């Protein structure tokens, strides 16, 4: 099954609530992009405790673009998110984080920046719930899609037929079909949804594009 996951980059909890309301009737899951201003140059809302005030049926995942993922994972495991995604480039205790997340009955995913080869994950890949391939340099919405990711998707899908492959960055209606054809089954979409005049209609257009 192909999933369209709205990727939410916000500066405040109120903005988060508004964006979730705009997409909730159309999707089952949303990615919360959490940036610390250190690992990436942008800084976003990132108060995991705020989610206690949130009323939603959406499955939430936290994409942690942070310099200290071990600390951040500990905080987000106490929240309502069902999946934690960390960046390979920021981790130095991979197995510990994965075990801690799974022990908390949450899913664990790993994101790879454009320059990081998929071989980096091979010792762990059978225990991952998601491999998220970045198709932009992380930090800001609205960047141009890096087509080199298509070969990474194909190679990963060929070697690991059952792994869940996500792609994040620069996804739009012009390239979504190509990304899916390469082997991705999860598309994190930000600007193409939230920069449109109607987020719901934009999501419907994505879904129609690969039916």
Secondary structure, DSSP 8 states (H G I E B T S, - for coil): --EEEEEE--SSHHHHHHHHHHHTTT-SEEEEEEEBSSSSS-B----GGGGGG----SEEEEEEE-S-HHHHHHHHTTSS-SEEEEEGGG-S-HHHHHHHHHHTT-EEEEEE-TTS-GGGGTTTGGG-SEEEEESS-TT-SS----TTHHHHHHHHHHH-TTS-EEEESS--TTTHHHHHHHT--EEEESHHHHTSS-HHHHHHHHHHHT-
